[in-house]
Amino acid sequence: MKLIVAVAKNWGIGYEGDLLFNLPQDMEFFKETTKNKVVVMGRRTLMSLPGGKPLKNRTNIVLTSNKKFKADGCIVCNSFKELFEELKKYSNDEVFIIGGGKIYNDLYSYCTEAYITKVDAITNADTYLHNFDEDVNWELSFASELHDYNGMKFTFNTYKNSNVCYPEI
Ligand SMILES: NC(=O)c1ccc[n+]([C@@H]2O[C@H](COP(=O)([O-])OP(=O)(O)OC[C@H]3O[C@@H](n4cnc5c(N)ncnc54)[C@H](OP(=O)(O)O)[C@@H]3O)[C@@H](O)[C@H]2O)c1
């Protein structure tokens, strides 16, 4: 599986349940990359989506420890064990971890690739991503040219994992 995320310079990814940045080009990249694919998210990230609704044209999988939790249009998993069972139905390449902090940081070792939009700014954050630049298992394999949106500079990056973990189920 793969991971897709937008990070600030200090690897901040969220504040008070919301994203840190609103970059249309990054949203477009996210939409195109995950279209018709399987997206895996934590319950808090689902709640942060417009109307708390799943993303259209994608298979949405939500993690929660609440066994009574139901969400229209979502497959609910109550543990990583359940998640990995569910993911056997899909090819590894079509599964994307889309957040938030808890889910990224618990699952990144199982990912083969990470699409990381790096924004050249630091804003107030309360949720952070593992620093891929300081992890010897992860290598930067692609970095785009610098983009600019209203003075906000950012790049699209791909990291590859040389030490992928495989779940024991
Ligand atoms: N920058 C980006 O690209 C990006 C992308 C997505 C999200 N975000 C940001 O990230 C923040 C949210 O992240 P977060 O860490 O607070 O929450 P989260 O990772 O979205 O969701 C955490 C929730 O997932 C469930 N969960 C986690 N591990 C589980 C497990 N092993 N088994 C069952 N359920 C499990 C729990 O739900 P229950 O409490 O229901 O048990 C937990 O409270 C927001 O600010 C959001 O905007 C940023």
Ligand as a Chemical Component Dictionary entry (heavy atoms), coordinates in Angstrom:
data_LIG
# 
_chem_comp.id                   LIG 
_chem_comp.type                 NON-POLYMER 
_chem_comp.pdbx_formal_charge   0 
_chem_comp.three_letter_code    LIG 
# 
loop_
_chem_comp_atom.comp_id 
_chem_comp_atom.atom_id 
_chem_comp_atom.alt_atom_id 
_chem_comp_atom.type_symbol 
_chem_comp_atom.charge 
_chem_comp_atom.model_Cartn_x 
_chem_comp_atom.model_Cartn_y 
_chem_comp_atom.model_Cartn_z 
_chem_comp_atom.pdbx_ordinal 
LIG N1  N1  N 0  -1.996  16.790 5.918  1  
LIG C1  C1  C 0  -2.686  15.757 5.467  2  
LIG O1  O1  O 0  -2.454  15.314 4.335  3  
LIG C2  C2  C 0  -3.743  15.133 6.327  4  
LIG C3  C3  C 0  -4.488  14.051 5.853  5  
LIG C4  C4  C 0  -5.463  13.494 6.680  6  
LIG C5  C5  C 0  -5.679  14.032 7.941  7  
LIG N2  N2  N 1  -4.950  15.082 8.367  8  
LIG C6  C6  C 0  -5.165  15.696 9.690  9  
LIG O2  O2  O 0  -4.862  14.739 10.705 10 
LIG C7  C7  C 0  -5.647  15.077 11.872 11 
LIG C8  C8  C 0  -6.382  13.833 12.334 12 
LIG O3  O3  O 0  -5.435  12.865 12.751 13 
LIG P1  P1  P 0  -5.607  12.068 14.138 14 
LIG O4  O4  O 0  -4.315  11.381 14.430 15 
LIG O5  O5  O -1 -6.173  12.990 15.160 16 
LIG O6  O6  O 0  -6.802  11.041 13.815 17 
LIG P2  P2  P 0  -6.955  9.891  12.703 18 
LIG O7  O7  O 0  -5.660  9.176  12.504 19 
LIG O8  O8  O 0  -7.651  10.432 11.516 20 
LIG O9  O9  O 0  -8.011  8.940  13.423 21 
LIG C9  C9  C 0  -7.705  8.381  14.687 22 
LIG C10 C10 C 0  -8.830  7.448  15.046 23 
LIG O10 O10 O 0  -8.752  6.263  14.252 24 
LIG C11 C11 C 0  -9.185  5.160  15.015 25 
LIG N3  N3  N 0  -8.063  4.200  15.146 26 
LIG C12 C12 C 0  -6.746  4.473  15.159 27 
LIG N4  N4  N 0  -6.033  3.324  15.289 28 
LIG C13 C13 C 0  -6.946  2.322  15.345 29 
LIG C14 C14 C 0  -6.848  0.915  15.495 30 
LIG N5  N5  N 0  -5.661  0.288  15.579 31 
LIG N6  N6  N 0  -7.988  0.182  15.556 32 
LIG C15 C15 C 0  -9.194  0.793  15.445 33 
LIG N7  N7  N 0  -9.365  2.137  15.305 34 
LIG C16 C16 C 0  -8.243  2.876  15.249 35 
LIG C17 C17 C 0  -9.602  5.696  16.376 36 
LIG O11 O11 O 0  -10.996 6.023  16.254 37 
LIG P3  P3  P 0  -11.999 5.979  17.525 38 
LIG O12 O12 O 0  -11.617 7.144  18.376 39 
LIG O13 O13 O 0  -13.350 6.094  16.892 40 
LIG O14 O14 O 0  -11.772 4.646  18.185 41 
LIG C18 C18 C 0  -8.766  6.967  16.483 42 
LIG O15 O15 O 0  -9.307  7.926  17.363 43 
LIG C19 C19 C 0  -6.610  16.193 11.444 44 
LIG O16 O16 O 0  -6.089  17.436 11.840 45 
LIG C20 C20 C 0  -6.614  16.050 9.925  46 
LIG O17 O17 O 0  -6.961  17.264 9.270  47 
LIG C21 C21 C 0  -3.984  15.641 7.595  48 
# 
loop_
_chem_comp_bond.comp_id 
_chem_comp_bond.atom_id_1 
_chem_comp_bond.atom_id_2 
_chem_comp_bond.value_order 
_chem_comp_bond.pdbx_ordinal 
LIG N1  C1  SING 1  
LIG C1  O1  DOUB 2  
LIG C1  C2  SING 3  
LIG C2  C3  SING 4  
LIG C2  C21 DOUB 5  
LIG C3  C4  DOUB 6  
LIG C4  C5  SING 7  
LIG C5  N2  DOUB 8  
LIG N2  C6  SING 9  
LIG N2  C21 SING 10 
LIG C6  O2  SING 11 
LIG C6  C20 SING 12 
LIG O2  C7  SING 13 
LIG C7  C8  SING 14 
LIG C7  C19 SING 15 
LIG C8  O3  SING 16 
LIG O3  P1  SING 17 
LIG P1  O4  DOUB 18 
LIG P1  O5  SING 19 
LIG P1  O6  SING 20 
LIG O6  P2  SING 21 
LIG P2  O7  DOUB 22 
LIG P2  O8  SING 23 
LIG P2  O9  SING 24 
LIG O9  C9  SING 25 
LIG C9  C10 SING 26 
LIG C10 O10 SING 27 
LIG C10 C18 SING 28 
LIG O10 C11 SING 29 
LIG C11 N3  SING 30 
LIG C11 C17 SING 31 
LIG N3  C12 SING 32 
LIG N3  C16 SING 33 
LIG C12 N4  DOUB 34 
LIG N4  C13 SING 35 
LIG C13 C14 SING 36 
LIG C13 C16 DOUB 37 
LIG C14 N5  SING 38 
LIG C14 N6  DOUB 39 
LIG N6  C15 SING 40 
LIG C15 N7  DOUB 41 
LIG N7  C16 SING 42 
LIG C17 O11 SING 43 
LIG C17 C18 SING 44 
LIG O11 P3  SING 45 
LIG P3  O12 DOUB 46 
LIG P3  O13 SING 47 
LIG P3  O14 SING 48 
LIG C18 O15 SING 49 
LIG C19 O16 SING 50 
LIG C19 C20 SING 51 
LIG C20 O17 SING 52 
# 
